Amino acid sequence: MERHYMDSKIKGVSTGTTILAVTFNGGVIIGSDSRASMGGNYVCSKTINKLIQVHDRIFCCIAGSLADAQAVTKTAKFQISLHSIQMESPPLVKAAASVMKELCYNNKEELQAGFITAGWDKKKGPQVYTVALGGMLLSLPFTIGGSGSTYIYGYTDAKYKPDMSREECLQFATNALALAMGRDNVSGGVAHLVVITEGGVEHVVIPGDKLPKFHDE
Amino acid sequence: MLNTSRPCQPQSGGFSFENSRRNAVLEGNLSELGYSSPKARKTGTTIAGIVFKDGVILGADTRATDDMVVADKNCMKIHYIAPNIYCCGAGVAADAEVTTQMMSSNVELHSLSTGRPPLVVTVTRQLKQMLFRYQGHIGSSLIVGGVDVTGAHLYSVYPHGSYDKLPFLTMGSGAGPAISIFEDRFRPNMELEDAKQLVRDAIVAGIFCDLGSGSNVDLCIITQAGVQYLRAYDQPAQKGKKEGQYKYKPGTTAVLTKTVTPLPLDIVDESVQLMDTQ
């Protein structure tokens, strides 16, 4: 089994994943699958957590090399927490995303991880930011990432509507994850979804057998 | 004191890669002649761990391989970290050995500094920070298990520095066969005897189904009460007994003639050196 990870382009354990974040009316939903693989044919963990809470109302989801992603998010969590204490107020989502971007851009030669940062703050409400592999930072109403995202670009582009309700958004995110997990071999396990609003954070876990089934399953 | 106490400053030291280009050229030259440079000895291992009702059980095989030759038939892969924390190592044998020894020292110092017994999560964090710093060039995959004041914990740490917390884990080249045994028969809160049998079966699966694993099964049972290190708990792959006597009796082959030729030897040079044995 150890030989296999030499062949993969991602060094070590890869999260080879499907991650997404979608804004809705009053909040944002961030979601991911839960599979960690090594070399494309061994699942190291079926229940890995890819939704990292970096602050009270800001979450980050990780894709790419698990070691790099864990190291970056730990550093980012510390820096954001320090920033928040210095500013004496909860951090802006953009600040959190910028911290991730700085880390990714300045270490772009060594790192192989991409992130989606999403959350709620008082200034701009619900926001979604994506930090790509080389350190590009973009603000978008919704975004998808990871290896499984390629299979759902069409679905998300067609089905996304701005200002959805919480239930519609939850259904949209669940469907997108289920479709991606159904087609991508390195995405799977359970679907983790976190709903972030001004009021709080709610974690929804959907086991693999309870995911929506589409016509050929 | 600990190398993790200043996370914001860039680390100095680490590996020097000055000779990598020269090594690559030398490797190329050697392979043209049909030779290859010696590789680091890997443990080619099956290691496993589970959390059961009273604590944690770690298991490992005992074969160390040098490419296709068994270098050590009875090596110890379950290393001591602290009185209540042990660590199984897979991957490059030297890396796993030295990494665990460094962690053991660090944890001892940390425990003296805090005045408390060490936590399993402390060991995991130091391990993963060190392995990440070396970017996977330290080729050791580790399973850290132990019982501390917060309970029984089991963590896996991969060579690139990622970690995971799970109720059952396997690593090494024999991880595939071993995890299949766990997937089939693991239950939360197992009894001691069932749990020992399960870990033993998982390691035996690795021993039989993986070429890099073999010899005996070592178990290490860690509970609140203490640690039981069962070296050679099971020896599934013993050498077979010969069915009969295959040696020929002296006299089976008749001797027809016998010639003895003494070789004359002359002393050419004699010298005496006195040793100072004070």
Interface residues (C-beta under 8 A of the other chain):
Chain A: M1 E2 R3 K11 G12 V13 A36 Y42 C44 S45 T47 I48 S65 L66 A67 D68 A69 Q70 A71 T75 F78 E110
Chain B: P7 A90 G91 K128 Q129 L131 F132 Q135 G136 S141 S156 Y158 P159 H160 G161 S162 Y163 D164 L166 G172 S173 G174 A175 G176
